[in-house]
Amino acid sequence: MVLRDAENNHADTLEESYEARARGEIEAGLAEIEAGRIFSGEKIIEWLCSWGTDHQLPPPQRDYAVFEKLALHQGSTSVVPKMV
């Protein structure tokens, strides 16, 4: 019984640790979006696919159209949802 309780406590601690790390990564990503550091996934893939070719593309620029679409979708100038 004591061993089972210890195992359960360890599992709970691991789950809480994972959730805290995941929340931190999500919040960091949302801060990047809020700061306007958004890049089109399609443009990044095109750029990466051009590596090693005779016609390598320059790195993509920030895609403000994506930021504006997200802001319009959210109905405000902020695209970051409130974390509860």
N, C-alpha and C positions, 0 to 999 in steps of 0.2 A: 504494500500500500504506500509506504513512504517513497519507494522508488518510482512508482507510478505518478505520485504528486510531483516529484522532482522533474520527471520527464515532461509532464504537462506544463509546469512552470517554465521550463527551458523552451518548450515549443511556443508558449505565449510570448516570451522574451524575444525569440527570433522573429515572430510575426510582427511584433511592435517595432522592432529594429528595421525590418524590411519596409513597413508602412511609413516610418519616419524618413527613411532614405528616399523612397518613392515620392513622398510629398515634397521633399526638398528638391528633387530633380524636376518635378512638375512646376513648382514655384519658380525655379531658375529659368525654365523654358518660357513660362508666362512673362517673366520679367524681360526676357529677350524680345518677345513679341511686343510688349508694352513700349519698349525702347525703340521699336521700329526696325529691329534687326531681323527682317524676314526676307527669305530668298525663295524664289520659285523652285520647287522640286524638279520640274521639267528642265529648267535652265541649268541646274546643278548637274543633272544626269547628262545633258548634252555636253557640258564642259568636261565632265569626267571621261565621257566616251571619246572626246577629242584628244585626250592625252596620248602621246606617242605617235600621233599622226603628223602628216605634213601641214595640217591646217588646225593646229591647236588653238582653241578659243581662249579669250581672256576670262578671268574669273567673273562669275555673274555679279551684277550689282544688286543692291537692295531692291526689292520689288514692292514699291509703295502701293501698287494696285491691289496686291494681296492683302496688305494691311487695311486699305480702305474697304475692301469687300468684307473682311472680318468685322470691322467696326460697324458697317451697315447691317450686317447680319445680327450683330449684338444689339443694334438700335442705339448706339452711343459712340462716342469717340474713343472709348476704352474697350479693348477687345479682351481684357482679362476678366474672367468670371470671378466673383467673390468666393473665396475659399471659406467653408464653414467648418 
